[in-house]
Amino acid sequence: MRLDSKKQNLIIASLSALFVLFVAGGYFLWVQPLKADLETKEASLKTEEQLLGVLQGKEKETEEFSSESTTQLQTKIPVKPLVEQLILDFEKAEVISGSKVLSMSFAQDGGVENTEENPDGAALEAVANETTIEAAEGDTIDGTTTDENGKLVEPKSVIAVPEGVKKVTVQLALEAAGYEEIEKFIATLESLKRIAVVESINYIGNHEVTTILAEEPSLKFTITLSAFYMPDLADLAKHTPTIETPEPAKKRNPLTTFSTPEKNETETDDKSEN
């Protein structure tokens, strides 16, 4: 009996040891690799989440860039010709320098799109179809914008531009009291936010003054200027900067230099009574 008990105890101890070895072996062979793999995947998931956060932040910055910064960039090189803005800039330079713009003529590098897709291009085409935009006095400088037959000669640009970049070339005929006004006019054009290049300057010198009482005649000159735009970036057209136009003078008579508020108020009262 004692022998049998010893055998039974030995068998139980052996089976227990085998079970412990089996459990330990199973843990190290199956559980531990799975646990290590889980930790690796958790670390990888954490890294991916960090990368996702970085990408989302960059995407947000890109959205802000596309909405705000592109508008600022288009003040330098827009996606449309923005001829109206150029004309307003010329008027600004005219007032600052004390010069007088006698005429303007435009030429566009590339085809003009239709009116619905490109209103600025249509406006440019309408301006180019006119021979010149003359001042009220109708003065022009001979040989600058017309040929011998009186036909318009389009202003020619001598600057080569990269692929995808178009340019609007403008020829301005101006009149100034002296050379200082010319310098101020050119300096005002070169200080514009929009990238523009003055390609040529031609002027007619005054005759020599022979008498003290003789009045010094005004100086007439022409400037050829090119401004650039990128029509291929049509996706950014919605971010085109707005054109700052002056407020209307609200004049009843365009020949006067002041408005007539009394008449306006009288008409308003009459309409309200009716």
SERO-4910 file (N, C-alpha, C, O; in steps of 0.05 Angstrom, whole numbers):
BEGIN
 pado doro    nc1    nc2    nc3   cac1   cac2   cac3    cc1    cc2    cc3    oc1    oc2    oc3
  Met    A     17    -24      0      0      0      0     17     25      0     12     45    -14
  Arg    A     38     24     16     55     47     18     69     52     -9     73     74    -18
  Leu    A     76     29    -23     89     31    -49     70     44    -69     78     61    -85
  Asp    A     45     35    -68     26     46    -87     22     76    -82     19     91   -100
  Ser    A     21     83    -56     18    112    -50     41    128    -60     37    151    -70
  Lys    A     65    118    -57     88    132    -67     87    135    -98     94    156   -109
  Lys    A     78    114   -111     76    115   -141     55    136   -149     59    151   -168
  Gln    A     33    135   -134     12    155   -141     22    183   -137     17    201   -153
  Asn    A     36    187   -115     47    214   -110     67    222   -131     68    245   -140
  Leu    A     83    203   -139    103    209   -160     90    215   -186     98    234   -201
  Ile    A     69    200   -192     55    205   -218     42    233   -217     43    248   -236
  Ile    A     29    239   -194     16    266   -191     36    288   -194     32    308   -207
  Ala    A     59    285   -180     80    305   -182     91    308   -210     96    330   -219
  Ser    A     94    285   -224    104    287   -251     84    300   -270     91    317   -286
  Leu    A     58    293   -266     38    305   -282     36    335   -276     32    351   -295
  Ser    A     39    342   -251     38    371   -244     61    386   -257     58    408   -267
  Ala    A     85    373   -255    109    386   -267    105    389   -297    112    409   -309
  Leu    A     94    368   -310     89    369   -339     69    391   -346     71    405   -366
  Phe    A     48    393   -329     28    414   -334     40    442   -331     34    460   -347
  Val    A     57    445   -310     70    471   -307     88    477   -330     88    500   -341
  Leu    A    103    457   -339    120    461   -362    104    467   -387    112    483   -404
  Phe    A     81    454   -390     64    458   -414     53    487   -414     52    500   -434
  Val    A     44    495   -390     33    523   -388     55    543   -393     51    563   -407
  Ala    A     78    538   -381    100    558   -385    109    558   -414    114    579   -426
  Gly    A    111    534   -426    119    533   -454     98    546   -472    105    561   -490
  Gly    A     73    541   -466     52    554   -482     53    585   -479     48    599   -498
  Tyr    A     59    594   -455     60    623   -451     82    636   -467     79    655   -482
  Phe    A    106    623   -465    129    634   -479    127    630   -509    138    645   -525
  Leu    A    114    608   -517    113    602   -546     90    616   -560     92    623   -584
  Trp    A     67    621   -546     44    633   -559     36    660   -547     32    679   -562
  Val    A     33    660   -521     23    685   -508     43    708   -510     36    730   -517
  Gln    A     68    702   -503     88    723   -503     92    736   -530     93    760   -532
  Pro    A     94    720   -552     96    733   -579     71    749   -586     74    771   -597
  Leu    A     47    739   -578     23    755   -583     23    781   -567     15    802   -578
  Lys    A     33    779   -543     34    803   -526     54    823   -538     49    847   -539
  Ala    A     77    814   -546     97    831   -558     86    844   -584     91    867   -590
  Asp    A     72    827   -600     61    837   -625     39    858   -619     37    878   -634
  Leu    A     24    854   -598      3    874   -590     16    900   -582      7    922   -589
  Glu    A     38    899   -566     52    923   -558     63    938   -582     63    962   -584
  Thr    A     74    922   -601     85    934   -626     63    948   -642     67    971   -651
  Lys    A     40    935   -644     18    947   -659      7    972   -644     -1    991   -657
  Glu    A      6    971   -618     -3    994   -603     16   1018   -607      7   1041   -611
  Ala    A     42   1012   -607     62   1034   -612     59   1044   -640     61   1069   -645
  Ser    A     54   1026   -659     51   1034   -687     25   1051   -690     25   1071   -705
  Leu    A      4   1043   -676    -21   1058   -677    -17   1086   -666    -28   1106   -676
  Lys    A     -2   1088   -644      3   1114   -632     19   1132   -651     13   1156   -653
  Thr    A     38   1120   -665     54   1135   -684     37   1145   -707     39   1167   -716
  Glu    A     19   1127   -717      1   1134   -739    -18   1156   -731    -24   1174   -747
  Glu    A    -27   1155   -706    -45   1177   -696    -30   1204   -696    -41   1224   -702
  Gln    A     -5   1203   -687     11   1227   -687     15   1238   -715     13   1262   -720
  Leu    A     21   1220   -733     25   1228   -761     -1   1240   -773     -1   1259   -788
  Leu    A    -24   1227   -765    -49   1237   -775    -55   1265   -765    -65   1282   -779
  Gly    A    -48   1269   -739    -52   1296   -728    -35   1317   -742    -44   1339   -747
  Val    A    -10   1309   -748      8   1327   -763     -3   1334   -791     -3   1357   -799
  Leu    A    -13   1312   -804    -24   1316   -831    -49   1334   -831    -53   1351   -848
  Gln    A    -66   1329   -811    -90   1345   -808    -83   1374   -803    -96   1393   -813
  Gly    A    -62   1379   -786    -54   1406   -781    -43   1419   -807    -49   1443   -812
  Lys    A    -28   1404   -823    -18   1415   -848    -40   1420   -867    -40   1440   -882
  Glu    A    -61   1402   -867    -83   1407   -885    -98   1432   -877   -107   1447   -895
  Lys    A   -101   1436   -851   -114   1461   -842    -98   1485   -850   -110   1505   -859
  Glu    A    -71   1484   -847    -55   1506   -856    -57   1511   -886    -57   1534   -895
  Thr    A    -59   1488   -901    -61   1491   -930    -88   1505   -937    -88   1521   -955
  Glu    A   -109   1498   -923   -135   1510   -929   -134   1540   -923   -144   1557   -938
  Glu    A   -121   1547   -900   -118   1575   -893   -101   1589   -914   -106   1612   -921
  Phe    A    -80   1575   -924    -63   1587   -944    -78   1592   -970    -74   1613   -983
  Ser    A    -95   1572   -978   -109   1575  -1003   -130   1597  -1002   -136   1608  -1023
  Ser    A   -140   1603   -979   -162   1623   -978   -151   1651   -973   -162   1670   -983
  Glu    A   -130   1654   -957   -120   1680   -950    -94   1687   -965    -93   1709   -977
  Ser    A    -75   1669   -964    -49   1676   -975    -51   1678  -1006    -37   1694  -1018
  Thr    A    -68   1661  -1018    -70   1663  -1047    -81   1690  -1056    -74   1701  -1077
  Thr    A    -99   1701  -1040   -110   1728  -1046    -87   1749  -1045    -86   1767  -1062
  Gln    A    -70   1746  -1025    -47   1764  -1023    -28   1761  -1046    -17   1780  -1056
  Leu    A    -23   1735  -1054     -5   1730  -1076    -16   1741  -1102     -1   1750  -1119
  Gln    A    -43   1740  -1105    -55   1750  -1129    -55   1780  -1132    -60   1791  -1153
  Thr    A    -48   1794  -1110    -43   1823  -1113    -18   1828  -1128    -14   1850  -1139
  Lys    A      0   1808  -1130     25   1810  -1145     22   1799  -1173     28   1812  -1193
  Ile    A     12   1774  -1175      7   1761  -1201    -21   1748  -1199    -23   1726  -1189
  Pro    A    -41   1761  -1210    -68   1750  -1209    -72   1728  -1230    -55   1724  -1247
  Val    A    -95   1715  -1229   -101   1695  -1249   -118   1707  -1272   -124   1694  -1292
  Lys    A   -126   1732  -1268   -141   1746  -1289   -125   1772  -1296   -109   1781  -1281
  Pro    A   -130   1783  -1320   -115   1807  -1328   -120   1831  -1309   -101   1846  -1304
  Leu    A   -145   1833  -1299   -151   1856  -1281   -143   1883  -1293   -128   1898  -1281
  Val    A   -153   1887  -1317   -146   1912  -1331   -158   1936  -1317   -145   1958  -1316
  Glu    A   -182   1933  -1305   -194   1955  -1291   -177   1965  -1268   -175   1989  -1263
  Gln    A   -164   1946  -1254   -146   1954  -1232   -122   1969  -1242   -113   1988  -1230
  Leu    A   -112   1961  -1265    -89   1975  -1277    -97   2004  -1284    -82   2023  -1279
  Ile    A   -120   2008  -1295   -129   2035  -1302   -132   2052  -1277   -124   2075  -1278
  Leu    A   -143   2040  -1256   -144   2055  -1231   -117   2062  -1220   -113   2084  -1209
  Asp    A    -98   2044  -1223    -70   2050  -1214    -58   2072  -1230    -43   2089  -1220
  Phe    A    -64   2072  -1256    -53   2094  -1273    -65   2121  -1264    -51   2141  -1263
  Glu    A    -91   2121  -1258   -103   2146  -1249    -91   2155  -1222    -87   2179  -1218
  Lys    A    -85   2136  -1205    -72   2143  -1180    -44   2155  -1185    -37   2175  -1173
  Ala    A    -28   2142  -1202     -2   2153  -1209     -4   2181  -1222     13   2198  -1218
  Glu    A    -26   2184  -1237    -30   2210  -1250    -35   2232  -1230    -24   2254  -1232
  Val    A    -51   2226  -1209    -57   2246  -1189    -32   2252  -1172    -26   2275  -1166
  Ile    A    -17   2231  -1164      6   2234  -1147     28   2250  -1160     40   2267  -1148
  Ser    A     33   2244  -1186     55   2257  -1200     48   2284  -1211     66   2300  -1218
  Gly    A     22   2289  -1214     15   2314  -1227     16   2313  -1257     15   2334  -1270
  Ser    A     19   2289  -1268     20   2286  -1297     -8   2283  -1308    -28   2283  -1292
  Lys    A    -10   2281  -1334    -36   2279  -1347    -35   2257  -1367    -19   2258  -1386
  Val    A    -52   2236  -1364    -53   2214  -1383    -70   2223  -1407    -94   2229  -1404
  Leu    A    -57   2223  -1430    -71   2231  -1455    -85   2208  -1468   -107   2211  -1478
  Ser    A    -72   2185  -1468    -84   2162  -1481    -72   2136  -1470    -50   2136  -1459
  Met    A    -86   2114  -1474    -77   2087  -1466    -83   2068  -1489   -104   2070  -1502
  Ser    A    -66   2049  -1494    -71   2028  -1513    -61   2002  -1501    -40   2001  -1489
  Phe    A    -77   1980  -1504    -72   1955  -1491    -66   1933  -1512    -78   1934  -1534
  Ala    A    -49   1914  -1505    -45   1890  -1521    -42   1867  -1501    -28   1870  -1480
  Gln    A    -54   1844  -1508    -54   1821  -1490    -38   1799  -1502    -41   1793  -1526
  Asp    A    -21   1786  -1486     -6   1763  -1495    -23   1738  -1492    -26   1728  -1470
  Gly    A    -33   1727  -1514    -51   1704  -1513    -79   1711  -1520    -86   1735  -1522
  Gly    A    -95   1691  -1525   -123   1696  -1533   -140   1706  -1511   -135   1701  -1487
  Val    A   -162   1720  -1518   -181   1730  -1499   -204   1710  -1497   -216   1702  -1517
  Glu    A   -210   1702  -1473   -232   1683  -1469   -259   1698  -1472   -260   1722  -1473
  Asn    A   -280   1681  -1473   -307   1693  -1477   -316   1708  -1452   -303   1707  -1431
  Thr    A   -337   1723  -1456   -346   1741  -1435   -355   1727  -1410   -350   1736  -1387
  Glu    A   -368   1704  -1412   -379   1690  -1389   -357   1678  -1372   -358   1679  -1347
  Glu    A   -336   1667  -1384   -315   1654  -1369   -294   1674  -1359   -283   1670  -1337
  Asn    A   -290   1696  -1373   -269   1715  -1365   -278   1743  -1371   -273   1754  -1392
  Pro    A   -292   1755  -1352   -302   1782  -1355   -279   1802  -1360   -282   1821  -1375
  Asp    A   -256   1797  -1345   -234   1816  -1348   -222   1814  -1376   -214   1835  -1388
  Gly    A   -221   1790  -1387   -211   1787  -1414   -229   1801  -1434   -219   1813  -1453
  Ala    A   -256   1800  -1430   -274   1813  -1448   -271   1843  -1445   -272   1857  -1466
  Ala    A   -267   1853  -1421   -263   1882  -1418   -237   1890  -1432   -236   1912  -1444
  Leu    A   -216   1873  -1430   -191   1880  -1443   -195   1881  -1473   -184   1898  -1487
  Glu    A   -211   1861  -1484   -215   1861  -1512   -230   1886  -1522   -225   1897  -1543
  Ala    A   -250   1894  -1505   -265   1918  -1512   -247   1943  -1513   -250   1960  -1529
  Val    A   -228   1943  -1493   -210   1966  -1492   -191   1965  -1516   -185   1986  -1527
  Ala    A   -181   1941  -1522   -162   1939  -1544   -175   1945  -1571   -161   1955  -1589
  Asn    A   -201   1940  -1574   -214   1945  -1599   -216   1975  -1605   -217   1984  -1628
  Glu    A   -217   1991  -1584   -217   2020  -1588   -188   2029  -1595   -169   2017  -1586
  Thr    A   -186   2048  -1612   -159   2057  -1621   -143   2067  -1597   -121   2058  -1592
  Thr    A   -154   2085  -1582   -141   2095  -1558   -162   2106  -1539   -185   2112  -1547
  Ile    A   -156   2107  -1513   -173   2119  -1493   -163   2148  -1490   -143   2152  -1476
  Glu    A   -175   2167  -1504   -165   2194  -1505   -176   2210  -1482   -198   2205  -1472
  Ala    A   -161   2231  -1475   -170   2249  -1454   -192   2267  -1466   -198   2267  -1490
  Ala    A   -203   2284  -1448   -225   2301  -1457   -217   2320  -1478   -233   2327  -1496
  Glu    A   -192   2329  -1477   -182   2348  -1497   -176   2335  -1524   -173   2349  -1544
  Gly    A   -174   2309  -1524   -169   2295  -1549   -140   2296  -1558   -135   2293  -1582
  Asp    A   -121   2302  -1540    -93   2305  -1548    -81   2277  -1551    -87   2259  -1536
  Thr    A    -63   2274  -1571    -48   2250  -1574    -20   2257  -1582    -14   2280  -1590
  Ile    A     -1   2239  -1578     26   2243  -1586     31   2230  -1613     27   2206  -1616
  Asp    A     40   2245  -1633     43   2235  -1660     64   2213  -1660     86   2216  -1648
  Gly    A     58   2191  -1674     77   2170  -1678     80   2150  -1655     97   2133  -1656
  Thr    A     63   2152  -1634     66   2134  -1611     46   2112  -1612     53   2089  -1606
  Thr    A     21   2117  -1620      1   2096  -1620    -11   2092  -1648    -27   2073  -1651
  Thr    A     -5   2108  -1667    -16   2105  -1694      6   2105  -1715     28   2116  -1710
  Asp    A      0   2092  -1737     20   2092  -1759     14   2115  -1778     -1   2133  -1772
  Glu    A     26   2114  -1802     23   2135  -1822     -5   2138  -1832    -14   2160  -1839
  Asn    A    -20   2115  -1832    -47   2115  -1842    -67   2122  -1820    -91   2123  -1825
  Gly    A    -57   2127  -1795    -75   2134  -1773    -86   2110  -1759   -104   2112  -1742
  Lys    A    -76   2086  -1766    -86   2061  -1752    -70   2056  -1727    -47   2064  -1724
  Leu    A    -84   2042  -1708    -72   2036  -1683    -49   2017  -1686    -51   1996  -1700
  Val    A    -26   2023  -1673     -4   2004  -1672     -3   1993  -1644      2   2007  -1625
  Glu    A     -7   1967  -1641     -8   1954  -1615     19   1957  -1602     40   1953  -1615
  Pro    A     20   1963  -1576     45   1964  -1561     59   1937  -1561     46   1917  -1554
  Lys    A     84   1936  -1568     99   1911  -1569    116   1908  -1544    130   1927  -1536
  Ser    A    116   1883  -1533    132   1878  -1509    158   1864  -1517    158   1847  -1536
  Val    A    179   1870  -1504    205   1857  -1510    213   1838  -1488    235   1827  -1489
  Ile    A    196   1832  -1469    203   1815  -1447    191   1787  -1452    167   1785  -1458
  Ala    A    207   1767  -1450    198   1739  -1453    189   1729  -1425    203   1733  -1405
  Val    A    166   1716  -1424    156   1706  -1399    156   1676  -1398    156   1663  -1419
  Pro    A    157   1664  -1374    157   1634  -1372    131   1622  -1381    111   1637  -1385
  Glu    A    131   1597  -1385    107   1583  -1394     85   1584  -1373     91   1580  -1350
  Gly    A     61   1590  -1382     39   1592  -1364     34   1620  -1354     12   1626  -1343
  Val    A     53   1638  -1358     50   1666  -1350     43   1683  -1375     56   1681  -1395
  Lys    A     22   1699  -1372     14   1717  -1393     19   1746  -1384     23   1751  -1360
  Lys    A     18   1764  -1403     23   1792  -1396      4   1811  -1411     -4   1805  -1433
  Val    A     -1   1833  -1399    -17   1854  -1411      3   1878  -1415     14   1888  -1396
  Thr    A      6   1885  -1440     25   1907  -1446      8   1933  -1451    -11   1933  -1467
  Val    A     16   1954  -1437      1   1979  -1439     20   2001  -1448     43   2003  -1439
  Gln    A     11   2017  -1467     26   2040  -1476     11   2065  -1468    -12   2069  -1476
  Leu    A     24   2081  -1452     12   2106  -1441     25   2130  -1454     49   2132  -1456
  Ala    A      8   2148  -1463     17   2174  -1473     10   2195  -1452    -13   2198  -1444
  Leu    A     30   2209  -1442     26   2227  -1420     38   2255  -1426     53   2259  -1445
  Glu    A     30   2273  -1409     40   2301  -1411     46   2310  -1383     30   2306  -1365
  Ala    A     70   2322  -1379     78   2331  -1353     91   2358  -1355    101   2366  -1377
  Ala    A     92   2372  -1333    104   2398  -1332    134   2397  -1335    147   2415  -1345
  Gly    A    146   2375  -1324    175   2373  -1325    185   2344  -1320    168   2326  -1317
  Tyr    A    211   2341  -1319    222   2314  -1316    216   2302  -1288    214   2278  -1285
  Glu    A    214   2320  -1268    209   2309  -1241    182   2295  -1240    179   2275  -1226
  Glu    A    162   2306  -1254    136   2293  -1255    137   2265  -1268    124   2246  -1260
  Ile    A    154   2263  -1289    158   2237  -1302    170   2217  -1283    160   2195  -1281
  Glu    A    190   2225  -1268    203   2207  -1249    183   2198  -1227    182   2175  -1220
  Lys    A    167   2217  -1218    147   2210  -1197    126   2191  -1208    118   2173  -1194
  Phe    A    118   2195  -1233     98   2177  -1245    109   2149  -1247     96   2129  -1240
  Ile    A    134   2146  -1257    146   2120  -1260    151   2107  -1233    146   2083  -1229
  Ala    A    160   2123  -1213    164   2112  -1186    138   2102  -1174    138   2081  -1160
  Thr    A    116   2115  -1179     90   2106  -1169     82   2080  -1182     72   2062  -1169
  Leu    A     87   2077  -1208     81   2051  -1222     98   2029  -1211     88   2006  -1207
  Glu    A    124   2034  -1206    142   2013  -1196    136   2005  -1167    145   1984  -1158
  Ser    A    122   2022  -1152    115   2016  -1124     88   2001  -1122     79   1996  -1099
  Leu    A     76   1995  -1144     50   1980  -1143     54   1952  -1131     76   1941  -1133
  Lys    A     34   1942  -1118     35   1915  -1107     37   1894  -1130     51   1874  -1127
  Arg    A     23   1899  -1151     24   1881  -1174     51   1883  -1188     61   1905  -1192
  Ile    A     62   1860  -1196     87   1860  -1210     84   1872  -1238     69   1861  -1254
  Ala    A     98   1893  -1243     96   1906  -1269    124   1916  -1276    140   1924  -1259
  Val    A    130   1916  -1302    157   1923  -1312    154   1946  -1332    138   1944  -1351
  Val    A    168   1968  -1327    169   1990  -1347    189   1982  -1368    213   1981  -1362
  Glu    A    180   1977  -1392    197   1967  -1413    211   1989  -1429    234   1986  -1437
  Ser    A    197   2011  -1433    210   2032  -1449    198   2059  -1441    174   2060  -1433
  Ile    A    213   2080  -1444    205   2107  -1439    215   2124  -1462    239   2125  -1468
  Asn    A    196   2138  -1475    203   2156  -1497    191   2184  -1491    168   2186  -1482
  Tyr    A    206   2204  -1496    196   2231  -1492    206   2250  -1513    227   2246  -1525
  Ile    A    192   2271  -1517    199   2292  -1536    210   2316  -1520    195   2328  -1504
  Gly    A    234   2322  -1525    247   2344  -1510    236   2371  -1519    227   2375  -1541
  Asn    A    237   2390  -1500    227   2417  -1506    247   2433  -1522    271   2427  -1521
  His    A    237   2452  -1536    255   2470  -1551    269   2489  -1532    260   2494  -1510
  Glu    A    292   2498  -1540    308   2515  -1523    294   2542  -1519    283   2554  -1538
  Val    A    293   2551  -1494    280   2576  -1488    299   2599  -1496    322   2600  -1487
  Thr    A    289   2617  -1513    306   2639  -1523    300   2666  -1510    316   2684  -1511
  Thr    A    276   2668  -1498    269   2693  -1485    260   2688  -1457    250   2666  -1450
  Ile    A    262   2708  -1440    255   2705  -1412    225   2702  -1409    215   2686  -1392
  Leu    A    209   2716  -1425    180   2715  -1423    168   2690  -1436    144   2685  -1433
  Ala    A    184   2675  -1449    173   2651  -1463    165   2630  -1442    180   2624  -1424
  Glu    A    142   2619  -1445    132   2598  -1427    144   2571  -1435    145   2564  -1459
  Glu    A    153   2557  -1416    165   2530  -1421    143   2511  -1428    125   2506  -1411
  Pro    A    143   2499  -1451    121   2480  -1458    122   2455  -1442    143   2448  -1430
  Ser    A     99   2442  -1440     98   2417  -1425    113   2395  -1440    117   2396  -1464
  Leu    A    121   2375  -1424    137   2352  -1435    118   2329  -1441    104   2320  -1423
  Lys    A    119   2319  -1465    102   2296  -1473    120   2271  -1475    142   2272  -1486
  Phe    A    110   2249  -1464    125   2224  -1464    107   2200  -1465     83   2202  -1459
  Thr    A    118   2177  -1472    103   2152  -1473    118   2132  -1456    142   2131  -1455
  Ile    A    102   2114  -1444    113   2093  -1427    101   2066  -1436     76   2065  -1439
  Thr    A    117   2046  -1440    107   2019  -1446    111   2002  -1421    134   1999  -1412
  Leu    A     90   1991  -1411     91   1976  -1385     77   1949  -1389     57   1947  -1404
  Ser    A     88   1929  -1376     76   1902  -1378     70   1893  -1349     86   1895  -1331
  Ala    A     45   1882  -1346     36   1870  -1321     30   1840  -1327     23   1834  -1350
  Phe    A     33   1823  -1307     32   1794  -1312      9   1781  -1298     -1   1792  -1278
  Tyr    A      0   1759  -1308    -22   1743  -1296    -18   1714  -1305     -4   1708  -1324
  Met    A    -31   1696  -1290    -29   1667  -1295    -56   1654  -1299    -68   1645  -1279
  Pro    A    -67   1654  -1323    -94   1643  -1327    -96   1613  -1323   -118   1603  -1321
  Asp    A    -74   1598  -1323    -75   1569  -1320    -84   1561  -1292    -94   1539  -1288
  Leu    A    -81   1579  -1272    -90   1573  -1244   -119   1581  -1241   -125   1598  -1224
  Ala    A   -136   1569  -1257   -164   1577  -1256   -178   1569  -1230   -198   1581  -1222
  Asp    A   -167   1549  -1216   -179   1541  -1190   -177   1563  -1169   -193   1563  -1150
  Leu    A   -159   1581  -1173   -155   1603  -1153   -171   1628  -1160   -168   1649  -1148
  Ala    A   -187   1626  -1181   -202   1650  -1190   -221   1661  -1169   -226   1685  -1167
  Lys    A   -231   1642  -1152   -250   1651  -1131   -236   1668  -1110   -249   1682  -1094
  His    A   -209   1667  -1109   -194   1683  -1089   -183   1708  -1102   -165   1720  -1090
  Thr    A   -193   1715  -1125   -183   1740  -1138   -189   1764  -1121   -211   1768  -1111
  Pro    A   -169   1781  -1116   -174   1805  -1099   -194   1824  -1111   -196   1826  -1136
  Thr    A   -210   1836  -1095   -230   1855  -1104   -217   1881  -1114   -196   1889  -1104
  Ile    A   -230   1893  -1134   -220   1918  -1145   -231   1941  -1129   -255   1944  -1126
  Glu    A   -213   1958  -1118   -222   1981  -1102   -228   2004  -1121   -211   2018  -1131
  Thr    A   -254   2008  -1125   -263   2029  -1143   -272   2053  -1126   -283   2049  -1104
  Pro    A   -269   2077  -1136   -278   2101  -1120   -308   2102  -1119   -322   2092  -1137
  Glu    A   -319   2114  -1098   -347   2117  -1095   -359   2136  -1115   -345   2156  -1123
  Pro    A   -383   2132  -1125   -395   2150  -1144   -399   2178  -1132   -405   2181  -1108
  Ala    A   -396   2199  -1149   -399   2226  -1139   -428   2235  -1136   -433   2255  -1123
  Lys    A   -447   2219  -1147   -475   2225  -1144   -482   2253  -1155   -497   2268  -1143
  Lys    A   -471   2258  -1179   -477   2284  -1191   -501   2282  -1209   -505   2263  -1224
  Arg    A   -518   2303  -1208   -540   2305  -1227   -530   2316  -1254   -541   2308  -1275
  Asn    A   -510   2333  -1252   -499   2344  -1277   -469   2337  -1277   -454   2346  -1260
  Pro    A   -460   2320  -1296   -432   2312  -1297   -413   2334  -1303   -389   2331  -1300
  Leu    A   -423   2357  -1313   -405   2380  -1320   -398   2396  -1295   -379   2413  -1297
  Thr    A   -412   2393  -1273   -406   2408  -1249   -386   2393  -1232   -382   2369  -1236
  Thr    A   -374   2407  -1214   -354   2395  -1196   -365   2390  -1168   -350   2383  -1150
  Phe    A   -390   2394  -1164   -402   2390  -1138   -430   2378  -1142   -443   2382  -1163
  Ser    A   -440   2364  -1121   -467   2353  -1123   -488   2373  -1114   -481   2394  -1103
  Thr    A   -513   2367  -1120   -535   2385  -1114   -554   2370  -1095   -575   2360  -1104
  Pro    A   -547   2369  -1069   -564   2354  -1050   -591   2365  -1047   -610   2350  -1041
  Glu    A   -595   2392  -1050   -621   2403  -1045   -641   2393  -1066   -664   2386  -1059
  Lys    A   -633   2391  -1091   -651   2381  -1111   -657   2352  -1107   -679   2343  -1111
  Asn    A   -637   2337  -1098   -641   2309  -1093   -661   2305  -1070   -679   2288  -1072
  Glu    A   -658   2321  -1049   -677   2319  -1027   -705   2327  -1036   -725   2314  -1027
  Thr    A   -708   2347  -1053   -734   2356  -1063   -747   2334  -1078   -771   2329  -1075
  Glu    A   -732   2322  -1097   -744   2300  -1113   -751   2277  -1095   -772   2264  -1100
  Thr    A   -736   2271  -1075   -742   2249  -1057   -768   2254  -1042   -784   2236  -1038
  Asp    A   -771   2279  -1033   -796   2286  -1019   -820   2285  -1037   -841   2276  -1029
  Asp    A   -817   2294  -1062   -839   2292  -1081   -847   2264  -1086   -871   2257  -1088
  Lys    A   -828   2246  -1089   -834   2218  -1095   -848   2205  -1071   -866   2189  -1074
  Ser    A   -839   2213  -1046   -851   2201  -1022   -880   2211  -1019   -897   2196  -1010
  Glu    A   -886   2236  -1027   -913   2246  -1025   -931   2233  -1046   -954   2227  -1040
  Asn    A   -921   2228  -1069   -937   2214  -1089   -942   2185  -1082   -955   2170  -1097
***
